[in-house]
Amino acid sequence: MIQLTNLNKSFSGQTLFEDVNLRMSSNQKIGLIGRNGSGKSTLFKIILDEESHDSGDVSIPKNYKIGTLRQHLKFDKPTVREECSQILSVEEQYNFYKIEKILFGLGFTTEDLEKDPLSFSGGFQIRINLAKLLATEPNMLLLDEPTNYLDILSLRWLKQFIREFEGEVILITHDREFMDAVTTHTMGIQRKSLRIIQGGTKKYDETLTLQDETYEKTRQNQEKKRKELEDFVARNKARASTAALAQSKAKMLEKMEDMDSLENEANLAFNFSYRETPAKITLRAEELGFGYKEDELLFQNLSFALENGKTLAIIGKNGKGKSTLLNYIAGELPKQQGEVKLHPSTTLAHFGQTNIERLNTMNSVSDEISSVDKMLGVAQVRGICGTMMFSGELADKKISVLSGGERSRVMLGKIIATKSNLLLLDEPTNHLDMQSIESLCEAIERFEGATIMVTHSEMLLRRLADALVIFHKNGAEYFDGSYDEFLEKIGWEEEGNTVGVKPSLDPKPKIDRKELKKQRTALIKARSKESSAHKKELEFCEERIMELEELLEEQNEKLIEASNSGDNNGMIEYSQNIGKTQIEIDELFVRLEVASDALDEIGQKYETQLSEL
């Protein structure tokens, strides 16, 4: 397994991360998270020896192969067979059976092997790259945003592939639901350090919050103690009777380590501007149809009504017409079939990939925001810029130098500046990190108007969608229900024809709902029983630690009082008591960690069993 030891990396004098340590275990699957620009992709490049590091060590066992799946797809051979065969070593260059076996396992047919790689959908192009990767027989996969630009079917397939891969994985993705579904551990780069926990992103966030709270409480207690010592030294260093004690306290001050205040990372926190409307129905679509070629309609006979306050999600495979439908509703395409009827009070705000491309690269961030409404004051514009994490001088940055994620935030800022009651959002989470996606979800949930959204994120669909337009069966169909209801009642017909990663795996036998509920109840009871003693131990340790920390604070105050009054016997007694209390606290923290680890293992074991039902 790979091992990172005291790894440090800086760019132009700015530290990206420092003292990074990691030792991977067999079959460990780690989700790597962190804000955009925190160094996730750089860490991958260092592991792959594509980027140098300033200090520290990267240890990789002999003959241990690391494979990586790139974000960008590039093919230079005319057929799938030739494209994949070029990865074979000189000794195996004619071993076409090896390539064919892998391709068949990934769902390709014999006829597919002679087709142009570029003729396949994005999901199957990813599989071509995976075939090339698997032909090298890697022990470990580094996956950098493999979910970008994939449709739902491809995402669901990739999820199953990662779960069944027999080796180690480190995965970078902004899709929290996808990451939690395939990983055993979560690792984050935050405040230039690397932290890892067993479990998903929610547990990671909770653990980090608890650590931060503990650190801040300790820092405040230390600051209080430092001030008391400084006051004591200042009052007593000039008095002959207490000069020695003052000198002792001064030495204690010198030995105290500085604890800096924690740096809080900027987060998006915003609301879309709502324009009041009396409309119950914001939009009606009647018999819509459109195609770029007269004889090839992407959709037709599509009708639906959108209530104010509801969210409609447009879903389906790539290249089938999802963005086209959104642009057609927005009035950005010539009218062909049917009619889009908006209530007279309906006002649109459109976030689309073409809109982002239309940003004026010569403008600054603040220029673009203010271009939405000339009535906006400077303070309002700067406020929106700050909300989108472009505070101060960052608001003066030119669009031309911004990353994809930063341009997405500018576009969101322009929508915030637009008072509307109908949001049209085309893949709004592309380029956003997890925290920003969470803020976007919350803003959509709070928005009083209606929303139409194109997305491939099953997390967003489950959380936000009240109804769906599904692109499948060579057309588009309206479904009045949630995403889970769609999967239950209709489902993706293509999934039934997809060959899995391991074709030999037998499908799970169907279990009726009553039996399924019975099995789930039994597992939950077993989990509760096995966890009970550890939970009691955890609660006892937490309560006792809090009591002892209060006692420790009282003992420290009494020690300082004894020092100030020259009570040597009291000083000895309180010092001994403080030592005993600290020892008990340390022992309890060890017990706390043992109980916490045990609960994590039990939770992971039963979570796996429950997910398999």
N, C-alpha and C positions, 0 to 999 in steps of 0.2 A: 504494500500500500504506500501511497505517497505520504511524505511528511514535510511540513513547512516549519522552519525554526527561526524565530526572531527576524522575520522578514520585514524589510523597510523599503519604501519606495517614495520618491519625491519627483515632482515636475517643476522646473523653473524655480526652485527654492521653496516650493509649497509642498508640505507633507501630504501624501495621499493616504498612506497607512503606515503604522509602525509597530514593531514587535509582534508581528502576526505569527501565531503558532497553530498548527493543525496536524493531527495524526489520524488518518482515515482507517476505518475498520472494514473487514470483509463484507461485501454486499450492502455497504452503507450508501444511502441515496440522500444527498444533501441539497436543500434549496438555499441558494445564496441570494440574500436580499440587501437592499441599501438604496439610498437616494440616487437619482441620476447624477453621474459624475463622481460617485464615491470611490470608484476603483474596481468594480466587479469584473468588467471585461479585461482590465489591466492585469488583475490577479490571474485570470485565465491565461493571458499571453505569457506571463512569467512562468506558469506551470508548464506551458507548451514550449518554453525556451524561445519565444518570439519577441520577448521584451526583457531587458536587463533589470535587475533590482540593485538597490544601493548597498545593502548588506543583508546578512542572514543566509540560510541554506534551504535549497529545495532538494529533497532526497527522494529518488525514484528507484525502486528495485530493478535489478538487471532483468531484461526480457519482459518487463512490465510495460504493456502498450497502452497509450492514452489516445483515444480518438475524439475528434471534435466535429460537431455539426454546425456549419457556418450559417449565419443569418441569411446571407445572400446566395442565391442559386446561380451557378454558372456551368453551362455544358458546352463542350466543343467537339463532340462526336455525333455522327448522323443517326446512330441507333442506340437504344438502351443497352443492348448487349456490349457494343464497343465502348460506350461511355463507362460502364461498370468494369469491364475487363482491363481497362488501362491502369487500374489500381493494383493489379496483380504483380507480384514480384517476377523477376526474370525466370526463376525456377518454375513458377506456376503460370507463366503467360499463356499457356494453351489449356489451362484447367478451366474450361468454360462451364463444366458441370458444377463447380463450386459456386460460380456467379449465378447460374440458372437456379440452383437449389435455394439460394438466398432470395432471389427475385420472386420465385414461386411462393416462397414463405411469406413474402410481403404483399402478396395479392396480385402479382402480374401473371398474365397468360403467355403461352408460347408465341402467340401473334404479337403481343405487346413488345417482345424483345427486339423486333425489327422496326419498331416505330421510332420517330424522332422524339427525344426526351422533352423537347419544348412543346410537343403536341398534348402533353398530359396536364391535368389540373395541378394546382399548387400543392395539394396534399400528396399526389403521386410523385411529383418532382422531389418532395421531401423524402419519399421512400427510396427514390433512385439514389439520393445522396446517402441515405442510411445503408443501402445495399453496398455502396462503395466503402462505407465506413466499416460495416460488419465483415467485409472480405478481408480486412486487415487483422481480424480477430482481436479486437481491443479488450483489455481487462477493465478499462474505465472509460466513461463518456463524459466529456465536457460539453454541455448544451447551453449555448448563449442565445436566449430569446428565440427558441425554436417555434414558439407559438405565434410569432409575428406573421400576420397576413395569411394565416391558415383559416379555413372555414371550419364550421362546427364538426362536421364528419371527420375531417383530418385531425382535429384536436382530440376527439374522442378515441380515434385509432392510436394516435401518438401516446396518449395517456396509458392505454393498455400495454403498448410496446415497452414503455419505460418501466412499468410495474413488473413486467416479466423478464426484463434484461438481467442476465446472471452476471453481475459485476457491480462495480462502484459507479456512481453518477454524481456529478455536481451540476445543478440546473439553475440558470438565471431566467426568470420570467416575471413579467409584471402581473400575470394572472394568478392571483392568490388562490383561487379555488383549484386551478390546475396544479399548482405547486403542492398544496396540501394533500391532494389526491394521490400523488406519486412518491413523495419523499418520506424518509424516516426521521430526518433531522432538519432543523432550520438554522442557518448560519447568517449572520449579518455583519456588514461593515458599517460601523457607526462611531462617530467621534474618533476616526482614524484607527479604531481597534476592531478586532475580529472576535465575535462571540458566537458560541454554538450551543444549542440545546436539543434534547430529544423531543420531538413533537412538531406541531405545525406552527404557522405564522402567528396565530392568535396567542398561543402559549408563549412564543418568543416575545411578542409585544408585552404580555403581562409580566413575564420574567424581567424584561428590561426596565419596565416601569417600577417594579418592586426594588430592583437593584438601585435605580436612580433615587428612589425615595429614601432607601437606607443610606446611600452615599450622602445625600443632602442633609439628612438628620445628623449623621456623624460629623459632617463638615460644620454644621451650625453649632453642635456641642463643642467641637474643637475650637471654633472661633470664640465661643463664650469662655472656654477654659483659658485660651490664649490671652484674652483681654483681662481676665482675673489675675493671671500670672504677671502680665505687664504692669497692672496697677500695683500689685504687691511689690514688685521690684522697684518701681518708681517711688513708692512710699517708704521703703525700708533700706535702700542701698546706702543711704547717707548716715543711718543710725548705727553706731558701733555695736549695739546689742543684737541687731538683726542683720548686719551686713553679710555674715557668712550664709545665713539662710536665704537672703536675697540673691547672693551669688549662685547658690544651688538652684534657685528657681530660674535664674537667667540661663543656666546650663540646660535646664529642662526645656526652656523656650527654644534654644538653639537646636535641640534634637527633634523638636516637633516638625513633622513633614508638612509642607504646604499642600492644602487641598483646594484646588481651583473650583470655582463655580462651574457647573455643567453648562456646556453650550447647547442651547436648544436649536434644533434644525427647523428652518422655516417650512411651514405647511400651508397649502392652499386652504382657505376657509372663505367661502363665498356663497352668495345667493343670486339666482337669476332674477332680473328685474321684471316684475309681473305687471302687465297692463290689465286693468279691470275690464271684464266683459260680462254682459248679461246672458251670454249664450250657454245653453246646456250642451248643445252639439257644436263643437268648434269647426269641424270639417266633415263633409260627406264626399265620398268617392263613388261615382256611379259608372259602372261598366268601363273601367279604365283599360286601355290597351296601348302598347307602344313597342316599336321595333326599329332598329337602325336600318333594316332592310324590309321592304314591304311584305315579302313572303316569309319572313322570320321574325315573328313577334316574340318579345321576351315575356310579355304577360298580356292577358286579354280577359275581358268580362270580369274584372276585379271590382268588387263593390264592398264598402264598409262605411261605418259612421264612427267618429271619434268624439267621445264625451270630454268635456273640460275636466281636467284633473287626472285623466287616465293616460297610460303609456302604452303605445303600440310598438312592438318590436318587429323589424323586418329581418328574416333569417334565411339561410340557405347556403348552398355551395358557392364558391367564388365564380365570377364571370357569368352569373345567371340573370343579373338585372336588379340587384338590391339597391345599389346606389343610383341606378337609372330611375327606379321608381321614386326614390326620395327626391331626386332632381326634377322629375316630372311633376310631383306634388308641389314643389317649390316654384314651379313655373319657369324653370330654366331651360326646358326643352320644348320644341314646337308641339302644339296640340295635335293628337292623332285620333284617338278613340276615347269616348266617354267624357266625363266632366268632373272637375274638382270644384266643389261648392264650398266656399268659405263664408262663415258668418260675417256680416259687415264690420263687426268690431274685432275680427281676428287679425292679429299682427304676428308675422313670422320672424324668427331668428334662426338662421341656417348655419350650422357648423358642418362643412363638407371638405373632403380632401382637395377639391378644386378651389374652394374658398381660401384654403391655406396657401395654395400655390399663387393666388392672386394678391397676397400681401405685397405691398410695395417695398422691395428690398432696400430702397434708398431712404425710406422713412425710419425714424426711431420708433421704439415701442410706444412711447407716449403719443407720437404723431398718429400712429395707426389707431390707437384707442379713441383719440379725439376726433378722427375722421368720421366716426359713426354718427356723431351729433355735435354740430358746431355750438350748440347751446351749453354743452358741458363746460364747467369752469375748470381752471387749472388744478384746483384742489381735488375736484371730483376725479379728474383724469389720473392724477398722481395716486389717489386712493385706490382706484381700480388697478393701476400698475402694481402697487404694493400688495394688494390682495392676490395678484397673479405671480408674486415673488419677484417683482422687478422694482424694488424699493430704491430710493435715492438715485445714485448715478446709473444704476442698471436700467432705469427707465429711458435713458438717453442712448442705449445701445442700438445700433443699426440692425434691422431685420436680417440683413445679409450675413451677419456673423453669428446668428442664433442657430442652435441645434434644432432638430425636428421636434423634440419635446418642448423647447422654449417657444417655437413658433405655434405649436398647439395651444400653449398657454396664452399667447397673444390673441389667437382667434377666440378662445374662451372669454378673454377680457373684452373683446369687441361685442360678443353676444351679451355679456353682463351689462354693457353700456346701452344695449338695445332693449327698450321696454317692449315686452311681447307676451302673448298668451299661448303661443304654439312654438315649441322648440323642434327643429329638425336636426338630428345629430347623426352624422355618418362616421362610425368607428371613432368616437371621441376619446377612447382610452389609448389609442395608438400613441406610443412615445411617452406616455405618462407613467410615473412610478406608482407603486402600490398605495402610498399615502395620498397621492393626488387623485388616484382612481376612487379611493374611499371618499374623499371630499366631493368629487363629482357626483357619486351616487347619492350622497346626503343632500346635495343641492337639488338634484332631480326629484328626490323624495319630498323635499320641502316646497318645490315649485307648485303654485296653485293652478297653473295652466296645464295644457295637454302636451305630450311629447311623442314624437315619432323617431325611432332610433334604429339604425343599422348596427348590429353588433354580432361578434362570434363568441362573446364571453358568456358561458353558461351561468357564471356567478351573477352577472348583470341581468340576464334573462330571468333567473329565478327570483331575484330581488325586486325587479322593477316592472316587468312586463305584465300587463293586464290582458292583452290580446296580441295575436301574431299575424303577420303575413308570411307564409312559408313558400319559398321558391323550391319546388320539387315537381317531379312528374312533368317536366318540360313546360312549366307554367307557374303561376302564383295563385295561392289559395288563402282566403281569410279564415282564421281560427279564433273563435271567441272563447278564450280560456288561457290559463297560465302555461308556461313552458313544460312543467311537469305533467300537466293534464294532456298536452300534445304528445309527449313521449309515451304516456300510458295508453291513449286512445288511438293514435295514428303511428307515431314513431318515424324514424328515418328508414325508408325502404332499402336504401343502398347498403345499410349496415348488415342486412340479412345476406347480402351477396359478397361481402368482403371477407377474404381469407385472412385469418389472424396471423399473428407473429409465429405462433406455434400451432400449425394446422392439426397436429395430432391430439391437441387438448380436447377432451370431451366436454360438450356443453353441460351446464348445470341443469339438473332435472328441475322442472317447474314445481313449485310448492304453492298450495293454495294459501290465501291470505290468513285464514284462521291458524293454520299450522305455522306460517311464518311469524305471526304475532306471538304464538306460543313459544317458539324458539327464541325470539328476541327477548321476551319476558324472562325466560330461563337464564339467558346470558347476562342480562342486566342484574338479576338477583344474585347470580354467581359473582359478578364483578363487585357488587355492593358488599357481599359477605367477605370476599377476599381483601377488599380495601378497608374494611371497617377498623381493624386494629391499627393500621398505618395512619388512617385519618385521625383517630383518637390521639395517637402519638404526636402527629403533626400539630393538632390543636393545642395539646398540652405544652409542647415545646414553645410554640408561638406565644401563648399566654404567659408562661413562666419567664421567657426571655424579656417580654415587655415589663413584667413586675421587677425583674432583676435590674434592668436598665434604669428604671426609676429609682431603685434602691442605690444603684451605683452613683447616680447623680447626687442623691442625698449624702452619700458617704464622701464624695468629692468635695461637696460644700462644707461638710463638717471638718474635713482635713484642712481645707483652706482657712476655716475659722480657727482651728487649733494652731495652725502655722502663724496666723496673725497675732494670736494671743500668747504665743511662745509656750504652748502646752505640749511639751515633748512626749509625755505619756499618751496623750490623746492622739498625737501625730502617729506614734507607733501602732496604737490600737486600730485607728482608721485605715492606715496603710495596709495592715494585715487583713482587715475586713475587705478592703477593695480588691486585694489579690485573690482572696477566696471567691468573692462574687464574680470576678472576671473569669476565673477558672471554670466556675459553674456555667457561666454564659457560653464560654467556648465549647464545653462539653455538650451543651444543649444544641448549639449550632451544628455539631457533628451528627447528633441524633436526628435533628431536623432534616439534614441533607440525606441521610440514609432513608428516612421515611418518605421524603419527597421522591427520591429515585425509585423506591419500591412502588409507589403509587403511579409514577410515570410508566414503569414496565407493565404493571397490571392494566393500566388504561390503554396502552399501545396494543397489548395482547388481545383484549376484548374488543377494541375498536376494529382490529383486523378481522376478527371473527364476525362481528356485526356487519361489516362492510361486505363480507362474502355471502351473506344471506340474500 
